[in-house]
Amino acid sequence: GDWQIAPVAEVRLRGEYRRDLDEENHALLVERTRLGLDATRGPIEARVVLQDARALDLGATADPIIGAGTTSVTGAYEAWVDAHTDSARPSFLRAGRQPIAWGEGRLLGVADWSPTGRSLDAVRGRLVVGDGAIELLAAALTDEETSASVASYGELFGARFEWAFDPLFGLDAYALARVAQAEPFDSLGASVRGETYTGALRLHGDAHGWQWGGEAAYQLGRAQDFALDRAAWAAAAHLGYTFESVMLRPSVRVGAAYATGDSRGSTYRAFDPLLPDVHTWHGAMDLFAWSNEEEANGRVAIAPWTDAVAAIEYRYAQLAQPDGTWRTAYMTTIGR
């Protein structure tokens, strides 16, 4: 009939090895398979994607302090239906389990590099007006990144406005409100329960070989278990250039980031990155998150052949608040 059916398939296998400063070896074999169908009829689209994701510990020691730990998850990664307009940048209303990324994923990302990726049980609406768009979001938060668990610890609400003035200059402004009735992970040190209100502004561009972005965010709310009000902020920026007409397409990028940490005062000042992406902005090791950090980095990369990248990256990082908590991009607490 008028239905258009398309298969969705992905198989990924990746190995990781680390030798930490404590002279312990850590190795992971990460496997992920996704199979599903996408069905479209006029303005209606539905998608169901099943996922089997496993991270097997191959190292001499278990439970690495950074990166992903041993994981075994089978369930629905996507299961949604939407109604959309027929245009290159469609407006839509979508309900169900779906991956969602806002901005560069520093506060709300799909964490695709992780073994499972991240999807949310959410209702999301997007209205496109010319070169701008308005988006609203309401999602249930569970204690598993994949939302495979039905144990809910809270809700996330968001509103976003974006405008593309030019390929080299765009603007995102968004607000996120997390209301958590419980703690999702023991490693977060009772810092999540309560209300967290985050406002962020992002400027960015990508054209003529240049890629740049700058983002700043401020948080208010209440850390219920500490009986403290929240007041925290963070900022990050990066600038890169790709020599597109040169052999191997070399590229360079520099960046910096800052996020406040808690000093155990009368206000809770540790910035919470909410549901951040991994690997993309914190390096291959994911040693730290956009929380209690001062960081500068530089990167040089080449493309030796199609669909391949070789890169070298240097990072200098330290805790913004020396006696504050050190957390990784996977939101695991290493210590103080």
MARZAZA-323837 format. One record per residue (C-alpha): residue number from 1; x, y, z. Coordinates in steps of 0.5 Angstrom, whole numbers. Example, Ala and Ser with C-alpha at 12.3 -4.5 7.8 and 13.67 -1.06 7.14 Angstrom:
# residues 2
ATOM:i:c1:c2:c3
ATOM:1:25:-9:16
ATOM:2:27:-2:14
This chain:
# residues 336
ATOM:i:c1:c2:c3
ATOM:1:0:0:0
ATOM:2:2:7:2
ATOM:3:7:5:7
ATOM:4:14:5:6
ATOM:5:18:0:11
ATOM:6:26:1:12
ATOM:7:30:-4:16
ATOM:8:35:-1:21
ATOM:9:41:-5:23
ATOM:10:48:-4:26
ATOM:11:53:-8:29
ATOM:12:59:-5:33
ATOM:13:65:-9:36
ATOM:14:70:-5:40
ATOM:15:76:-6:44
ATOM:16:79:-2:50
ATOM:17:85:-3:54
ATOM:18:88:2:59
ATOM:19:94:1:64
ATOM:20:92:6:70
ATOM:21:97:10:74
ATOM:22:96:5:80
ATOM:23:99:0:75
ATOM:24:93:-4:74
ATOM:25:91:-7:67
ATOM:26:84:-6:65
ATOM:27:81:-8:58
ATOM:28:74:-9:55
ATOM:29:71:-12:49
ATOM:30:64:-8:47
ATOM:31:59:-11:43
ATOM:32:53:-8:41
ATOM:33:47:-10:36
ATOM:34:41:-6:34
ATOM:35:36:-9:29
ATOM:36:29:-5:28
ATOM:37:24:-3:23
ATOM:38:22:4:21
ATOM:39:15:5:18
ATOM:40:13:12:14
ATOM:41:6:13:11
ATOM:42:5:21:9
ATOM:43:6:25:16
ATOM:44:6:19:20
ATOM:45:12:15:22
ATOM:46:14:10:27
ATOM:47:20:6:29
ATOM:48:22:0:33
ATOM:49:29:-2:34
ATOM:50:32:-7:39
ATOM:51:39:-7:42
ATOM:52:43:-12:45
ATOM:53:49:-9:48
ATOM:54:55:-12:52
ATOM:55:61:-10:55
ATOM:56:66:-16:57
ATOM:57:71:-15:62
ATOM:58:78:-18:60
ATOM:59:83:-14:64
ATOM:60:86:-17:70
ATOM:61:82:-13:75
ATOM:62:75:-12:75
ATOM:63:71:-5:76
ATOM:64:75:0:73
ATOM:65:75:7:76
ATOM:66:73:10:69
ATOM:67:70:9:63
ATOM:68:64:3:62
ATOM:69:64:-2:67
ATOM:70:61:-9:65
ATOM:71:55:-9:62
ATOM:72:49:-14:59
ATOM:73:43:-10:57
ATOM:74:38:-13:52
ATOM:75:31:-9:50
ATOM:76:28:-3:46
ATOM:77:33:2:44
ATOM:78:28:6:40
ATOM:79:20:5:40
ATOM:80:16:12:38
ATOM:81:11:14:33
ATOM:82:11:21:31
ATOM:83:7:26:26
ATOM:84:11:31:22
ATOM:85:11:36:16
ATOM:86:14:35:9
ATOM:87:20:39:9
ATOM:88:27:39:9
ATOM:89:27:41:17
ATOM:90:20:38:19
ATOM:91:16:40:25
ATOM:92:14:34:29
ATOM:93:11:31:35
ATOM:94:14:25:38
ATOM:95:12:20:43
ATOM:96:16:14:46
ATOM:97:23:12:47
ATOM:98:28:16:43
ATOM:99:35:18:43
ATOM:100:35:26:44
ATOM:101:41:31:44
ATOM:102:41:38:45
ATOM:103:47:43:43
ATOM:104:53:39:43
ATOM:105:51:34:48
ATOM:106:54:37:54
ATOM:107:48:37:58
ATOM:108:43:32:54
ATOM:109:47:27:49
ATOM:110:46:21:46
ATOM:111:52:18:49
ATOM:112:53:14:43
ATOM:113:60:12:45
ATOM:114:58:8:51
ATOM:115:56:1:50
ATOM:116:49:2:50
ATOM:117:48:9:48
ATOM:118:42:13:51
ATOM:119:35:14:50
ATOM:120:29:17:54
ATOM:121:22:15:55
ATOM:122:19:22:52
ATOM:123:14:27:49
ATOM:124:18:32:45
ATOM:125:15:37:40
ATOM:126:19:41:35
ATOM:127:16:47:31
ATOM:128:20:50:25
ATOM:129:19:57:23
ATOM:130:24:60:18
ATOM:131:31:59:20
ATOM:132:29:58:27
ATOM:133:26:53:31
ATOM:134:22:52:38
ATOM:135:23:45:42
ATOM:136:19:42:48
ATOM:137:21:36:52
ATOM:138:18:32:58
ATOM:139:22:25:59
ATOM:140:22:20:65
ATOM:141:29:19:68
ATOM:142:31:11:70
ATOM:143:37:8:73
ATOM:144:39:5:67
ATOM:145:42:9:61
ATOM:146:38:5:56
ATOM:147:32:6:59
ATOM:148:31:-1:59
ATOM:149:29:-1:67
ATOM:150:23:1:69
ATOM:151:25:4:76
ATOM:152:24:11:75
ATOM:153:28:16:79
ATOM:154:25:23:77
ATOM:155:23:27:71
ATOM:156:26:32:66
ATOM:157:23:38:63
ATOM:158:26:42:57
ATOM:159:25:48:53
ATOM:160:30:50:47
ATOM:161:30:56:42
ATOM:162:35:56:36
ATOM:163:36:60:30
ATOM:164:41:59:25
ATOM:165:43:66:22
ATOM:166:49:64:18
ATOM:167:53:57:17
ATOM:168:58:60:21
ATOM:169:54:63:26
ATOM:170:48:60:30
ATOM:171:45:61:37
ATOM:172:42:56:42
ATOM:173:38:58:48
ATOM:174:35:52:53
ATOM:175:33:51:60
ATOM:176:33:44:63
ATOM:177:29:42:69
ATOM:178:31:36:73
ATOM:179:26:33:79
ATOM:180:29:27:82
ATOM:181:25:24:87
ATOM:182:31:19:89
ATOM:183:39:18:87
ATOM:184:40:14:81
ATOM:185:47:12:82
ATOM:186:51:11:89
ATOM:187:57:14:86
ATOM:188:54:21:85
ATOM:189:54:22:93
ATOM:190:47:24:94
ATOM:191:48:30:90
ATOM:192:42:28:85
ATOM:193:36:28:89
ATOM:194:32:35:89
ATOM:195:31:40:84
ATOM:196:36:42:79
ATOM:197:34:48:74
ATOM:198:39:49:68
ATOM:199:40:55:63
ATOM:200:45:55:58
ATOM:201:47:59:52
ATOM:202:51:56:46
ATOM:203:54:60:40
ATOM:204:57:56:34
ATOM:205:58:55:27
ATOM:206:61:50:22
ATOM:207:63:53:15
ATOM:208:69:54:10
ATOM:209:73:49:14
ATOM:210:72:53:21
ATOM:211:68:49:26
ATOM:212:67:53:33
ATOM:213:63:53:39
ATOM:214:62:56:46
ATOM:215:57:55:51
ATOM:216:55:57:58
ATOM:217:51:55:63
ATOM:218:48:57:70
ATOM:219:44:52:75
ATOM:220:40:53:81
ATOM:221:35:49:85
ATOM:222:36:45:91
ATOM:223:40:39:93
ATOM:224:35:35:98
ATOM:225:40:30:101
ATOM:226:45:36:103
ATOM:227:39:41:105
ATOM:228:43:46:101
ATOM:229:41:51:95
ATOM:230:44:50:88
ATOM:231:49:55:85
ATOM:232:54:53:80
ATOM:233:56:55:73
ATOM:234:60:52:67
ATOM:235:63:54:61
ATOM:236:67:51:55
ATOM:237:69:53:48
ATOM:238:73:50:42
ATOM:239:76:53:35
ATOM:240:78:48:30
ATOM:241:80:48:22
ATOM:242:80:43:17
ATOM:243:85:44:11
ATOM:244:80:41:6
ATOM:245:84:42:0
ATOM:246:90:39:3
ATOM:247:92:31:2
ATOM:248:90:27:8
ATOM:249:85:33:10
ATOM:250:89:35:16
ATOM:251:85:39:22
ATOM:252:87:42:28
ATOM:253:83:44:34
ATOM:254:84:48:41
ATOM:255:79:48:47
ATOM:256:78:50:54
ATOM:257:73:48:59
ATOM:258:71:50:66
ATOM:259:66:48:71
ATOM:260:65:50:79
ATOM:261:66:45:84
ATOM:262:63:44:91
ATOM:263:67:47:97
ATOM:264:63:44:103
ATOM:265:60:51:104
ATOM:266:53:54:105
ATOM:267:51:53:98
ATOM:268:52:47:94
ATOM:269:56:49:88
ATOM:270:58:43:84
ATOM:271:56:44:77
ATOM:272:52:38:75
ATOM:273:52:36:67
ATOM:274:46:32:68
ATOM:275:46:27:62
ATOM:276:52:28:58
ATOM:277:55:25:52
ATOM:278:62:21:53
ATOM:279:68:21:49
ATOM:280:66:27:45
ATOM:281:68:33:49
ATOM:282:72:29:55
ATOM:283:78:25:51
ATOM:284:78:18:49
ATOM:285:80:16:57
ATOM:286:73:20:59
ATOM:287:77:22:66
ATOM:288:73:27:68
ATOM:289:66:31:66
ATOM:290:64:38:66
ATOM:291:64:38:73
ATOM:292:69:41:78
ATOM:293:74:42:72
ATOM:294:79:47:69
ATOM:295:81:44:62
ATOM:296:85:46:56
ATOM:297:86:41:50
ATOM:298:89:41:43
ATOM:299:88:36:38
ATOM:300:91:35:31
ATOM:301:88:29:26
ATOM:302:88:27:19
ATOM:303:84:23:15
ATOM:304:88:17:12
ATOM:305:83:14:8
ATOM:306:75:15:7
ATOM:307:71:14:14
ATOM:308:78:13:18
ATOM:309:81:18:22
ATOM:310:88:18:26
ATOM:311:88:24:32
ATOM:312:93:26:37
ATOM:313:91:30:43
ATOM:314:94:33:49
ATOM:315:90:35:55
ATOM:316:91:39:61
ATOM:317:86:38:67
ATOM:318:86:40:74
ATOM:319:80:40:79
ATOM:320:77:47:80
ATOM:321:76:46:87
ATOM:322:82:42:90
ATOM:323:78:39:96
ATOM:324:71:38:91
ATOM:325:69:31:88
ATOM:326:73:28:82
ATOM:327:68:25:77
ATOM:328:69:22:70
ATOM:329:65:23:64
ATOM:330:61:17:66
ATOM:331:59:20:72
ATOM:332:63:15:76
ATOM:333:66:19:83
ATOM:334:74:17:83
ATOM:335:74:21:90
ATOM:336:76:28:93
